[in-house]
């Protein structure tokens, strides 16, 4: 159950709620789960905590590459009037008020999902020409930057070309977003491999704070990334993911048309989804997740 915080609600997202604290924002990761641009009627217990704790871990891990928006993730350091909301513990962070760049920055290191679908038709991903001999889940010759528009109000984000990105935000910022995204993906994907995890693809959001480009939102979570177990990886087929692809795969097998009210998730799917999230967190951080 989501808690009501006695502060103005700045933004109600599919998964996160952002509250205006005055000088800062409070970002709260709920247990809601979304798929195919719909919030599902069934929550995944403790999912928000995992997303928040994992993001916090990664923000610290990549701070040498990119500054971020975090002010505090320690509930004990939160203002006293927030500490009455025990619900916030481990699932929230206080952050700087950055001006978001309305672009979703996606990096793909492997051929999967919508990228695989496009490649089968045109041997491209987001208009980037790729070799002819790739299979589903193939590792790409090098990671590629494939931005998309960032849409609010329930609209679908749309893949855009690099040329379109330059038109929208200028050549200097476009190159900065691309370079930073690739550098972030490279560092974390190399680290993940040492933990037996393949980071197939991921997405970032950036913003400006005091005229400096910083990393915002969430990073390298099972909601924003595609994680595969290295020991089970087999080129040429879809992989068993440690992320919400498991939920998408379940929904694909139902009669839901992806436009009306989504179906409730059965308990088995809820439990297995939570286990995948916990496994990703514990394997990547080396920390135990305590419910």
GULO-623722 format. One line per field, with one value per residue (C-alpha): x, y, z; residue number from 1; residue in one letter. Coordinates in nm, 3 decimals, decimal comma, always signed. Layout:
% GULO-623722
px c(X|...)
py c(Y|...)
pz c(Z|...)
num c(NUM|...)
residuo c(A|...)
//
This chain:
% GULO-623722
px c(+0,000|+0,143|+0,175|+0,043|+0,315|+0,214|+0,399|+0,290|+0,296|+0,511|+0,485|+0,299|+0,483|+0,417|+0,644|+0,784|+0,619|+0,804|+0,722|+0,827|+1,014|+1,090|+1,465|+1,474|+1,260|+1,172|+1,159|+0,963|+0,989|+0,657|+0,587|+0,385|+0,498|+0,429|+0,441|+0,354|+0,295|+0,030|+0,045|-0,056|-0,326|-0,098|+0,201|+0,526|+0,592|+0,923|+1,009|+1,042|+1,302|+1,512|+1,495|+1,593|+1,876|+2,019|+2,007|+2,182|+2,454|+2,508|+2,501|+2,794|+2,967|+2,970|+3,017|+3,367|+3,206|+2,903|+2,775|+2,418|+2,120|+2,139|+2,132|+2,056|+1,945|+1,979|+1,637|+1,803|+1,928|+1,590|+1,413|+1,228|+0,885|+0,959|+1,078|+0,723|+0,661|+0,828|+0,714|+0,986|+1,271|+1,495|+1,256|+1,316|+1,588|+1,614|+1,753|+1,846|+1,590|+1,740|+1,587|+1,531|+1,656|+1,351|+1,540|+1,566|+1,924|+1,936|+2,252|+2,237|+2,521|+2,322|+2,048|+1,717|+1,362|+1,253|+1,609|+1,593|+1,253|+1,386|+1,707|+1,512|+1,342|+1,623|+1,954|+1,944|+1,863|+1,726|+1,859|+2,212|+2,342|+2,463|+2,644|+2,426|+2,508|+2,372|+2,123|+1,876|+2,071|+2,399|+2,659|+2,697|+3,041|+3,031|+2,763|+2,530|+2,350|+1,984|+1,791|+1,417|+1,178|+1,065|+0,687|+0,456|+0,083|+0,070|+0,213|+0,457|+0,825|+0,949|+1,291|+1,462|+1,776|+2,093|+2,032|+1,688|+1,845|+2,087|+1,795|+1,613|+1,892|+2,197|+2,516|+2,716|+2,461|+2,378|+2,744|+2,770|+2,467|+2,600|+2,954|+2,838|+2,580|+2,833|+3,090|+2,836|+2,721|+3,079|+3,190|+2,887|+2,861|+3,227|+3,171|+2,849|+3,031|+3,260|+2,942|+2,813|+2,558|+2,527|+2,393|+2,223|+2,087|+1,988|+1,849|+1,935|+1,789|+1,992|+1,921|+2,088|+2,164|+2,359|+2,428|+2,600|+2,478|+2,401|+2,254|+1,897|+1,603|+1,714|+2,006|+2,087|+1,777|+1,564|+1,306|+1,549|+1,785|+1,794|+1,999|+2,091|+2,271|+2,604|+2,592|+2,262|+2,341|+2,289|+2,310|+2,026|+1,728|+1,550|+1,717|+1,578|+1,602|+1,651|+1,415|+1,055|+1,078|+0,945|+0,621|+0,600|+0,643|+0,358|+0,129|+0,208|+0,055|-0,273|-0,567|-0,494|-0,481|-0,244|-0,499|-0,770|-0,741|-0,440|-0,504|-0,406|-0,087|-0,120|+0,071|+0,322|+0,421|+0,441|+0,668|+0,895|+0,925|+1,028|+1,286|+1,437|+1,465|+1,620|+1,863|+1,974|+2,027|+2,216|+2,433|+2,533|+2,589|+2,711|+2,466|+2,181|+1,832|+1,642|+1,267)
py c(+0,000|+0,339|+0,591|+0,947|+1,197|+1,534|+1,728|+1,848|+1,569|+1,700|+1,397|+1,066|+0,820|+0,461|+0,342|+0,650|+0,940|+1,270|+1,507|+1,871|+1,933|+2,294|+2,302|+1,936|+1,657|+1,333|+1,036|+0,738|+0,402|+0,222|-0,150|-0,080|-0,254|-0,143|-0,324|-0,214|+0,142|+0,027|+0,012|-0,341|-0,387|-0,616|-0,482|-0,671|-0,649|-0,479|-0,415|-0,042|-0,103|-0,312|-0,047|+0,230|+0,040|-0,083|+0,265|+0,405|+0,141|+0,226|+0,605|+0,565|+0,313|+0,546|+0,883|+0,904|+0,914|+1,130|+1,336|+1,262|+1,417|+1,238|+1,447|+1,161|+0,798|+0,735|+0,743|+0,830|+1,154|+1,255|+1,555|+1,464|+1,527|+1,262|+1,001|+0,944|+0,769|+0,434|+0,333|+0,560|+0,360|+0,204|+0,303|+0,676|+0,932|+1,306|+1,462|+1,794|+1,966|+1,909|+2,024|+1,702|+1,654|+1,510|+1,226|+0,864|+0,752|+0,384|+0,179|-0,168|-0,416|-0,717|-0,772|-0,818|-0,691|-0,423|-0,406|-0,769|-0,714|-0,421|-0,603|-0,893|-0,652|-0,416|-0,529|-0,204|-0,096|+0,258|+0,320|+0,209|-0,042|-0,369|-0,676|-0,922|-1,237|-1,152|-1,371|-1,306|-1,214|-1,175|-0,949|-0,638|-0,550|-0,250|-0,091|+0,142|+0,456|+0,458|+0,754|+0,783|+1,067|+1,101|+1,130|+1,208|+1,160|+0,795|+0,853|+0,598|+0,691|+0,679|+0,580|+0,866|+0,878|+1,049|+1,310|+1,381|+1,404|+1,668|+1,864|+1,857|+1,938|+2,043|+1,864|+1,940|+1,803|+1,506|+1,401|+1,449|+1,226|+0,960|+0,961|+0,952|+0,679|+0,454|+0,513|+0,429|+0,115|+0,001|+0,033|-0,143|-0,415|-0,508|-0,518|-0,720|-0,987|-1,044|-1,124|-1,364|-1,117|-0,986|-0,631|-0,659|-0,305|-0,020|+0,333|+0,658|+0,999|+1,315|+1,664|+1,997|+2,122|+2,448|+2,435|+2,096|+1,778|+1,512|+1,163|+1,144|+0,905|+0,539|+0,349|-0,016|-0,163|-0,457|-0,196|+0,000|-0,275|-0,621|-0,861|-1,213|-1,484|-1,552|-1,924|-1,964|-1,739|-1,897|-1,692|-1,747|-1,741|-1,526|-1,529|-1,590|-1,240|-1,119|-0,828|-0,747|-0,914|-1,216|-1,024|-0,907|-1,267|-1,379|-1,103|-1,195|-1,537|-1,392|-1,262|-0,901|-0,671|-0,419|-0,142|-0,219|-0,296|-0,527|-0,861|-0,927|-1,125|-1,470|-1,529|-1,755|-1,476|-1,224|-1,454|-1,541|-1,176|-1,074|-1,353|-1,231|-0,877|-0,998|-1,222|-0,932|-0,708|-0,961|-1,091|-0,747|-0,575|-0,868|-0,751|-0,942|-0,802|-0,793|-0,772)
pz c(+0,000|-0,100|+0,181|+0,156|+0,240|+0,381|+0,113|-0,234|-0,491|-0,775|-1,006|-0,995|-1,219|-1,312|-1,033|-0,855|-0,678|-0,644|-0,358|-0,333|-0,007|-0,095|-0,156|-0,262|-0,404|-0,228|-0,469|-0,340|-0,518|-0,485|-0,525|-0,839|-1,155|-1,511|-1,843|-2,195|-2,064|-1,815|-1,437|-1,341|-1,076|-0,872|-0,677|-0,614|-0,238|-0,148|-0,512|-0,444|-0,177|-0,413|-0,687|-0,447|-0,276|-0,606|-0,762|-0,456|-0,490|-0,859|-0,815|-0,576|-0,805|-1,109|-0,937|-1,088|-1,432|-1,361|-1,067|-0,960|-0,787|-0,450|-0,133|+0,109|+0,096|+0,470|+0,637|+0,969|+0,814|+0,671|+0,825|+1,145|+0,993|+0,727|+0,977|+1,097|+0,762|+0,822|+0,472|+0,332|+0,487|+0,216|-0,064|-0,091|-0,153|-0,115|-0,433|-0,587|-0,808|-1,151|-1,479|-1,671|-2,025|-2,200|-2,364|-2,254|-2,311|-2,399|-2,444|-2,599|-2,575|-2,696|-2,953|-2,772|-2,740|-2,985|-3,118|-3,227|-3,391|-3,594|-3,685|-3,836|-4,075|-4,168|-4,013|-3,813|-3,458|-3,431|-3,783|-3,685|-3,940|-3,784|-3,926|-4,121|-3,925|-3,579|-3,394|-3,115|-2,798|-2,991|-2,835|-3,050|-3,191|-2,955|-2,737|-2,926|-2,806|-2,910|-2,763|-2,739|-2,671|-2,310|-2,312|-2,022|-1,984|-2,089|-2,437|-2,573|-2,577|-2,936|-3,066|-3,243|-3,457|-3,341|-3,610|-3,464|-3,117|-3,243|-3,391|-3,058|-2,811|-3,013|-3,116|-2,801|-2,554|-2,781|-2,785|-2,407|-2,346|-2,583|-2,442|-2,078|-2,144|-2,317|-2,041|-1,769|-1,949|-2,013|-1,650|-1,504|-1,771|-1,715|-1,338|-1,375|-1,574|-1,275|-1,079|-1,343|-1,485|-1,841|-1,870|-2,208|-2,222|-1,994|-1,993|-1,820|-1,756|-1,716|-1,590|-1,523|-1,174|-1,130|-1,506|-1,470|-1,640|-1,377|-1,358|-1,221|-1,169|-1,133|-1,283|-1,350|-1,187|-1,304|-1,414|-1,630|-1,748|-1,897|-1,682|-1,793|-1,599|-1,769|-1,684|-1,872|-2,169|-2,512|-2,828|-3,072|-2,838|-2,583|-2,240|-1,895|-1,748|-1,391|-1,453|-1,535|-1,877|-1,686|-1,623|-1,985|-2,102|-1,875|-2,003|-2,364|-2,295|-2,164|-2,367|-2,266|-2,570|-2,401|-2,426|-2,169|-1,798|-1,741|-1,570|-1,211|-1,163|-1,002|-0,679|-0,853|-1,091|-0,805|-0,604|-0,898|-1,001|-0,651|-0,641|-0,968|-0,833|-0,508|-0,696|-0,917|-0,614|-0,404|-0,688|-0,814|-0,479|-0,269|-0,002|+0,157|+0,098|+0,425|+0,378)
num c(1|2|3|4|5|6|7|8|9|10|11|12|13|14|15|16|17|18|19|20|21|22|23|24|25|26|27|28|29|30|31|32|33|34|35|36|37|38|39|40|41|42|43|44|45|46|47|48|49|50|51|52|53|54|55|56|57|58|59|60|61|62|63|64|65|66|67|68|69|70|71|72|73|74|75|76|77|78|79|80|81|82|83|84|85|86|87|88|89|90|91|92|93|94|95|96|97|98|99|100|101|102|103|104|105|106|107|108|109|110|111|112|113|114|115|116|117|118|119|120|121|122|123|124|125|126|127|128|129|130|131|132|133|134|135|136|137|138|139|140|141|142|143|144|145|146|147|148|149|150|151|152|153|154|155|156|157|158|159|160|161|162|163|164|165|166|167|168|169|170|171|172|173|174|175|176|177|178|179|180|181|182|183|184|185|186|187|188|189|190|191|192|193|194|195|196|197|198|199|200|201|202|203|204|205|206|207|208|209|210|211|212|213|214|215|216|217|218|219|220|221|222|223|224|225|226|227|228|229|230|231|232|233|234|235|236|237|238|239|240|241|242|243|244|245|246|247|248|249|250|251|252|253|254|255|256|257|258|259|260|261|262|263|264|265|266|267|268|269|270|271|272|273|274|275|276|277|278|279|280|281|282|283|284|285|286|287|288|289|290|291)
residuo c(X|X|X|X|X|X|X|X|X|X|X|X|X|X|X|X|X|X|X|X|X|X|X|X|X|X|X|X|X|X|X|X|X|X|X|X|X|X|X|X|X|X|X|X|X|X|X|X|X|X|X|X|X|X|X|X|X|X|X|X|X|X|X|X|X|X|X|X|X|X|X|X|X|X|X|X|X|X|X|X|X|X|X|X|X|X|X|X|X|X|X|X|X|X|X|X|X|X|X|X|X|X|X|X|X|X|X|X|X|X|X|X|X|X|X|X|X|X|X|X|X|X|X|X|X|X|X|X|X|X|X|X|X|X|X|X|X|X|X|X|X|X|X|X|X|X|X|X|X|X|X|X|X|X|X|X|X|X|X|X|X|X|X|X|X|X|X|X|X|X|X|X|X|X|X|X|X|X|X|X|X|X|X|X|X|X|X|X|X|X|X|X|X|X|X|X|X|X|X|X|X|X|X|X|X|X|X|X|X|X|X|X|X|X|X|X|X|X|X|X|X|X|X|X|X|X|X|X|X|X|X|X|X|X|X|X|X|X|X|X|X|X|X|X|X|X|X|X|X|X|X|X|X|X|X|X|X|X|X|X|X|X|X|X|X|X|X|X|X|X|X|X|X|X|X|X|X|X|X|X|X|X|X|X|X|X|X|X|X|X|X)
//
